[in-house]
Amino acid sequence: MRDRRTSPPGRNPSPSPRPHPRTGWDTFRPWLVRVGIAAAVVVAYFLLPLDHLGPRRPVLSWVLFALLLTVVAVLLLRQIRHVLLDHPDSRPGVVISLLIVLSVHVFSATYYALAKSPGEFSGLHTRIDALYFTVVTLATVGYGDITPRGQAARVVTILQITYSFVFLTAAATALTTRMRSMVVRRPERGGRSH
């Protein structure tokens, strides 16, 4: 397969296209997209009819939880692979941070649905409580004001802790590695042009 920038034999090569100078919008747009998607996830969390899940539809609840967590895990692993293989066109900073936000809300929704079952949680009554418990568990703070009492709630809490250790730690490490390599490359780029 011939590179598009090379011309066929016997023809003069066309000048390579000049890179467009980066504008303020080019720098601002990825941040705007990231904030917009994160806000959409938060709004969806508060607007989705989560009250129809939990004890009313336990099979659907567990299937949705497993499916969403699997999708987020696969997407995180894909981004980690992009970082490890040093794909120049990937944007792991945008994608990984959004996937972390999504995983927090998947666990929050699951805790909220589980709290509808009597005896599963002590102190978890609202979506804010569920989000708070998820973040406190993620940060390994554990104030003790909300506690998983039932077996299902404890299993999901164990899954969140394990998920955080495996996927979110690996993703954060990959992101840090990418950022470190970008910082190291910048001085090299500046040094080559002189």
Secondary structure, DSSP 4 states (H G I P E B T S, - for coil): ---TTSPPTTSPPPPPPPPPPPPHHHHHHHHHHHHHHHHHHHHHHHHS-GGGSGGGSHHHHHHHHHHHHHHHHHHHHHHHHHHHTT-TT--HHHHHHHHHHHHHHHHHHHHHHHTTSTTSEES--SHHHHHHHHHHHHTT---SSSEE-SHHHHHHHHHHHHHIIIIIHHHHHHHHHHHHHHHHHHHHHHHH--
